[in-house]
Amino acid sequence: MKYQYENASDLAVDEDFIQWVKAPTPEDYLFWENWLHQNPCHRELVEEARQIVLLLSEDEDELHAYELETIWRQLNGKIRSEAPRSAGGSKVASPGFWQRKQVIAVAASVSILLLLSALFLYNLLQVEMVEYRTAYGEKKTVQLPDESVVVLNGNSGISFSKKWSGSDIRMVQLDGEAFFEVTHKENDQKFVVQTNDGVRVEVLGTAFDVSSRESRNRIVLVSGKVRLAYENDNEHYQLVMVPGELVEIVGSRAGITRRKVRPALYTSWKDNRVIFDNTSLQEIATMVEEVYGYNVTLKEEGLADMKLTAQLDDRGLENILATVSETLGVRITKENQEIKISLTNQ
């Protein structure tokens, strides 16, 4: 696989990587975030390489011809000392044998090695990550470094850097479900929510709910505007949402559903309320599994399609189950982490 590196110096001279660090496009972010998701063990290596690129960019000057010539002589000498000699004697390839691009890449590598002493600054600049996670059935409100507010639903987590500068993209990694109220910045500083499936929600001052569970990503926009970036069959796509829209992206082939909804149906949980509006029992069972951590079994055919309309205070799982049982006339038994729902006449 491409982009397998043993150290940060090698990665720091990769042209695609430098482009991502210095002048990223949405496609660059999507590619490298997906790569990090697939290679989580390399996250520290990537961060170290990013700091190297940033350090070199601060005093970036084009290499002069005499510097390239010096580097070439050093490389040529090393080749002479290491290359096996033929019976008639072999000559070292001249600079013309090399593509100019390769020489510059090697020169950049040598420059980085000469500047590795500056890496002590990395310890000062190292990004400190913050992570918050909720247990099943728990909710948590988190204030981000820019004073934006995130409410985490049960069995969910977010991570982000402890300090955000005034120019960097405000990046949050989400696993689970969260409601975001994003603070707008005068310089239109971007705010991005990245899910584990590689879906990016790019925001400018808005309120929205993101749910990322297993292979399903659901975004509900309450106010403002967001732009989604996702991948389908190795092709990159974007779409812009308007308030009152729901977009669901399911599976690795990114099947898309887009429709108008009542946002309160999907965001009431943050205010400790539960709203069911012609909601199927299958949807309720899925919510109980994802948020409260129980395995739910529907014992008979037809139960999954039963519909419920109700509004109730979220006083925990027992209140939800009691409402379902009384309204739909079903029998619910709960033992350990198992919930079974059956018709009362069975």
C-alpha positions as CSV (number, residue, x, y, z in Angstrom):
1,M,0.0,0.0,0.0
2,K,1.2,3.5,-0.8
3,Y,2.0,5.9,2.1
4,Q,3.8,3.4,4.4
5,Y,6.6,5.3,6.1
6,E,9.1,4.2,8.7
7,N,9.8,7.7,10.0
8,A,8.5,11.3,10.0
9,S,11.3,12.6,7.8
10,D,10.3,10.4,4.9
11,L,6.7,11.4,5.2
12,A,7.6,15.1,5.5
13,V,9.0,15.2,2.0
14,D,6.0,13.5,0.4
15,E,4.5,16.1,-2.0
16,D,0.9,15.0,-1.3
17,F,1.5,15.2,2.4
18,I,3.1,18.7,2.1
19,Q,0.1,19.9,0.1
20,W,-2.3,18.6,2.8
21,V,-0.4,20.5,5.5
22,K,0.3,23.8,3.7
23,A,-2.6,24.3,1.3
24,P,-5.3,21.6,2.0
25,T,-8.3,21.0,-0.1
26,P,-11.4,19.2,1.1
27,E,-10.3,16.2,-1.0
28,D,-6.9,16.2,0.7
29,Y,-8.5,16.2,4.2
30,L,-10.8,13.4,3.3
31,F,-8.0,11.3,1.9
32,W,-5.6,11.7,4.8
33,E,-8.3,11.4,7.5
34,N,-9.4,8.2,5.9
35,W,-5.8,7.0,5.8
36,L,-5.4,7.8,9.5
37,H,-8.6,6.0,10.2
38,Q,-7.2,2.9,8.4
39,N,-3.7,3.4,10.0
40,P,-4.3,4.7,13.6
41,C,-0.9,3.5,14.7
42,H,0.7,6.2,12.5
43,R,-1.1,9.2,14.0
44,E,1.9,10.3,16.1
45,L,4.2,9.9,13.0
46,V,1.8,12.1,11.0
47,E,1.7,14.8,13.6
48,E,5.5,14.8,13.9
49,A,5.9,15.1,10.1
50,R,3.3,17.9,10.1
51,Q,5.3,19.8,12.6
52,I,8.5,19.3,10.5
53,V,6.7,20.7,7.4
54,L,5.4,23.7,9.4
55,L,8.9,24.4,10.9
56,L,10.5,24.3,7.5
57,S,7.8,26.5,6.0
58,E,8.5,29.3,8.4
59,D,11.9,30.0,6.8
60,E,11.3,28.4,3.5
61,D,13.8,29.6,0.8
62,E,14.4,28.1,-2.6
63,L,17.6,26.1,-2.7
64,H,20.4,27.9,-4.5
65,A,22.2,26.2,-7.4
66,Y,25.5,25.9,-5.4
67,E,23.5,24.2,-2.6
68,L,22.2,21.6,-5.0
69,E,25.6,21.1,-6.4
70,T,27.1,20.5,-3.0
71,I,24.3,18.0,-2.2
72,W,24.9,16.3,-5.5
73,R,28.7,16.0,-4.9
74,Q,28.0,14.4,-1.5
75,L,25.5,11.9,-3.0
76,N,27.9,11.2,-5.9
77,G,30.7,10.5,-3.5
78,K,28.6,8.1,-1.5
79,I,27.6,6.2,-4.6
80,R,31.3,5.9,-5.7
81,S,32.2,4.5,-2.3
82,E,29.3,2.0,-2.2
83,A,28.7,0.9,-5.8
84,P,30.5,-2.3,-6.9
85,R,33.0,-1.7,-9.6
86,S,33.0,-3.7,-12.8
87,A,36.1,-5.2,-14.4
88,G,36.5,-2.2,-16.7
89,G,35.5,0.2,-14.1
90,S,32.1,1.8,-13.9
91,K,31.3,5.5,-13.9
92,V,28.9,7.1,-11.6
93,A,25.8,8.3,-13.3
94,S,25.9,12.0,-14.0
95,P,23.3,14.5,-12.7
96,G,21.6,14.3,-16.0
97,F,20.6,10.7,-15.2
98,W,18.4,12.0,-12.5
99,Q,15.2,13.8,-12.9
100,R,15.3,17.3,-11.5
101,K,12.3,16.5,-9.3
102,Q,14.2,13.6,-7.8
103,V,17.2,15.8,-7.0
104,I,15.1,18.4,-5.3
105,A,13.3,15.7,-3.3
106,V,16.7,14.3,-2.1
107,A,17.9,17.8,-1.4
108,A,14.8,18.4,0.7
109,S,15.5,15.2,2.6
110,V,19.1,16.2,3.3
111,S,17.9,19.7,4.4
112,I,15.4,18.0,6.8
113,L,18.2,15.8,8.3
114,L,20.3,18.9,8.8
115,L,17.5,20.6,10.6
116,L,16.4,17.8,12.8
117,S,18.1,19.5,15.7
118,A,15.2,21.9,15.6
119,L,12.9,19.1,16.5
120,F,13.2,20.0,20.2
121,L,10.7,22.7,19.3
122,Y,8.3,19.9,18.5
123,N,7.9,19.1,22.2
124,L,6.8,22.7,22.7
125,L,4.5,22.6,19.7
126,Q,3.1,19.1,20.2
127,V,-0.6,19.0,19.9
128,E,-2.2,17.8,23.1
129,M,-5.5,16.0,22.4
130,V,-8.5,16.1,24.6
131,E,-11.1,13.3,24.6
132,Y,-14.6,13.0,26.2
133,R,-16.7,9.9,26.2
134,T,-20.1,9.0,27.7
135,A,-21.3,5.7,29.1
136,Y,-24.5,4.0,27.9
137,G,-27.5,6.2,28.9
138,E,-25.3,9.1,29.9
139,K,-25.3,12.7,28.5
140,K,-22.4,15.2,28.7
141,T,-22.1,18.8,27.7
142,V,-18.6,19.9,26.6
143,Q,-17.3,23.4,25.8
144,L,-14.7,23.5,23.0
145,P,-11.7,25.8,22.9
146,D,-13.6,28.3,20.7
147,E,-16.5,28.3,23.2
148,S,-18.7,26.2,20.9
149,V,-20.8,23.7,22.8
150,V,-21.2,20.0,22.2
151,V,-23.8,17.8,23.9
152,L,-22.8,14.1,23.7
153,N,-25.5,11.4,23.7
154,G,-25.0,8.0,25.4
155,N,-22.3,5.7,24.1
156,S,-20.5,8.6,22.3
157,G,-17.1,10.3,22.2
158,I,-15.3,13.3,20.7
159,S,-11.6,14.2,20.5
160,F,-9.9,17.5,19.6
161,S,-6.7,19.4,20.2
162,K,-6.6,21.2,23.5
163,K,-5.7,24.6,21.9
164,W,-7.0,26.1,18.7
165,S,-5.3,28.9,16.9
166,G,-7.1,31.7,15.1
167,S,-6.3,30.3,11.7
168,D,-6.3,26.5,11.9
169,I,-9.4,24.5,11.0
170,R,-11.3,23.6,14.1
171,M,-11.4,19.8,13.9
172,V,-13.5,17.5,16.0
173,Q,-13.4,13.7,15.7
174,L,-16.8,12.1,16.5
175,D,-17.8,8.5,17.4
176,G,-21.5,8.2,18.2
177,E,-24.0,11.0,18.4
178,A,-23.6,14.7,19.4
179,F,-25.4,18.0,19.0
180,F,-23.2,20.9,18.0
181,E,-23.8,24.7,18.6
182,V,-20.9,26.2,16.7
183,T,-19.5,29.7,17.5
184,H,-19.1,31.8,14.3
185,K,-15.7,33.5,13.9
186,E,-15.2,36.8,12.2
187,N,-12.5,35.4,9.9
188,D,-15.0,32.6,8.8
189,Q,-12.7,30.0,10.5
190,K,-13.9,26.6,9.4
191,F,-15.3,24.1,11.8
192,V,-15.2,20.4,10.8
193,V,-16.7,17.3,12.3
194,Q,-15.0,14.1,11.1
195,T,-16.7,10.7,11.6
196,N,-14.9,7.4,11.8
197,D,-16.3,6.5,8.4
198,G,-14.6,9.5,6.8
199,V,-17.7,11.7,6.4
200,R,-16.8,15.3,6.9
201,V,-19.3,18.0,8.1
202,E,-17.9,21.4,7.4
203,V,-19.6,24.3,9.2
204,L,-19.8,28.0,9.5
205,G,-21.8,29.1,12.6
206,T,-24.7,26.7,12.9
207,A,-26.5,24.1,15.0
208,F,-26.8,20.5,13.9
209,D,-26.9,16.9,15.1
210,V,-24.5,14.2,13.9
211,S,-25.0,10.5,14.5
212,S,-22.2,8.1,13.4
213,R,-23.1,4.5,14.5
214,E,-21.4,1.5,12.8
215,S,-21.8,2.0,9.1
216,R,-24.5,4.7,9.3
217,N,-23.9,8.5,9.4
218,R,-26.9,10.8,9.9
219,I,-26.8,14.6,9.9
220,V,-29.7,16.8,10.8
221,L,-29.3,20.6,10.3
222,V,-31.2,22.8,12.7
223,S,-29.9,26.2,11.5
224,G,-27.1,27.7,9.4
225,K,-25.4,25.8,6.6
226,V,-23.1,22.8,6.4
227,R,-21.2,21.1,3.6
228,L,-20.8,17.4,3.6
229,A,-17.9,15.6,2.0
230,Y,-18.0,11.8,1.5
231,E,-16.6,9.1,-0.7
232,N,-18.5,6.7,-2.9
233,D,-16.6,4.0,-5.0
234,N,-13.4,6.0,-4.5
235,E,-15.0,9.1,-5.9
236,H,-15.3,12.2,-3.7
237,Y,-18.6,14.1,-3.4
238,Q,-19.9,17.1,-1.7
239,L,-23.4,18.4,-0.9
240,V,-24.7,21.5,0.9
241,M,-27.5,21.1,3.4
242,V,-30.2,23.7,4.4
243,P,-32.0,24.0,7.7
244,G,-34.6,21.3,8.3
245,E,-32.8,18.7,6.2
246,L,-31.7,15.2,7.1
247,V,-29.0,13.4,5.2
248,E,-28.1,9.8,5.9
249,I,-25.1,8.1,4.4
250,V,-25.1,4.3,4.8
251,G,-22.5,1.7,4.1
252,S,-19.2,1.7,2.3
253,R,-20.9,2.4,-1.0
254,A,-22.4,5.6,0.5
255,G,-26.1,5.1,-0.2
256,I,-27.6,8.6,0.3
257,T,-31.0,9.5,1.7
258,R,-31.9,13.2,1.8
259,R,-35.2,14.6,3.0
260,K,-37.0,17.4,5.0
261,V,-37.7,16.6,8.6
262,R,-38.7,18.1,11.9
263,P,-35.3,18.6,13.5
264,A,-36.8,18.4,17.1
265,L,-37.5,14.7,16.5
266,Y,-33.8,14.1,16.3
267,T,-32.4,16.7,18.7
268,S,-34.9,16.5,21.6
269,W,-32.6,14.1,23.5
270,K,-30.2,16.9,24.4
271,D,-33.0,18.6,26.3
272,N,-33.9,15.4,28.2
273,R,-37.0,14.9,26.1
274,V,-38.0,12.0,23.8
275,I,-40.3,12.5,20.9
276,F,-41.7,9.7,18.8
277,D,-43.6,10.8,15.7
278,N,-45.0,7.7,13.9
279,T,-41.7,6.0,14.9
280,S,-41.5,2.3,14.2
281,L,-40.7,-0.1,17.0
282,Q,-37.7,-1.2,15.0
283,E,-36.3,2.3,15.1
284,I,-37.0,2.5,18.8
285,A,-35.2,-0.8,19.4
286,T,-32.2,0.4,17.5
287,M,-32.1,3.6,19.6
288,V,-32.2,1.6,22.8
289,E,-29.3,-0.6,21.6
290,E,-27.1,2.3,20.5
291,V,-27.8,4.7,23.4
292,Y,-28.4,2.3,26.3
293,G,-26.4,-0.7,25.4
294,Y,-29.1,-3.4,25.5
295,N,-29.7,-6.2,23.0
296,V,-33.3,-5.9,21.8
297,T,-35.2,-8.9,20.4
298,L,-38.6,-8.5,18.7
299,K,-40.2,-11.9,19.2
300,E,-42.9,-11.9,16.5
301,E,-43.2,-10.8,12.9
302,G,-45.0,-7.5,12.5
303,L,-43.7,-6.0,15.7
304,A,-41.0,-4.1,13.9
305,D,-43.5,-2.1,11.8
306,M,-45.7,-1.0,14.7
307,K,-45.7,2.8,15.1
308,L,-45.6,5.0,18.1
309,T,-46.4,8.7,18.6
310,A,-45.6,10.1,22.0
311,Q,-43.7,12.9,23.8
312,L,-42.2,12.2,27.2
313,D,-39.6,13.4,29.6
314,D,-36.4,11.4,29.3
315,R,-36.3,9.9,32.8
316,G,-34.3,7.0,31.7
317,L,-34.8,3.7,29.8
318,E,-37.5,2.4,32.2
319,N,-39.8,5.4,31.3
320,I,-39.3,4.8,27.6
321,L,-40.1,1.1,27.8
322,A,-43.2,1.7,30.0
323,T,-44.5,4.1,27.4
324,V,-43.9,1.7,24.6
325,S,-45.6,-1.1,26.5
326,E,-48.6,0.8,27.5
327,T,-49.1,2.6,24.1
328,L,-48.6,-0.3,21.8
329,G,-49.9,-3.0,24.1
330,V,-46.8,-5.2,24.0
331,R,-45.0,-7.2,26.7
332,I,-41.5,-6.2,27.5
333,T,-39.1,-8.2,29.7
334,K,-35.6,-7.0,30.7
335,E,-32.9,-9.3,32.1
336,N,-29.3,-8.3,32.4
337,Q,-28.5,-6.6,29.0
338,E,-31.3,-8.4,27.1
339,I,-34.7,-6.9,26.3
340,K,-37.4,-9.0,24.7
341,I,-40.6,-7.5,23.2
342,S,-43.5,-9.7,22.4
343,L,-47.3,-9.5,21.8
344,T,-49.2,-9.7,25.0
345,N,-51.5,-12.5,23.7
346,Q,-48.6,-14.8,22.9
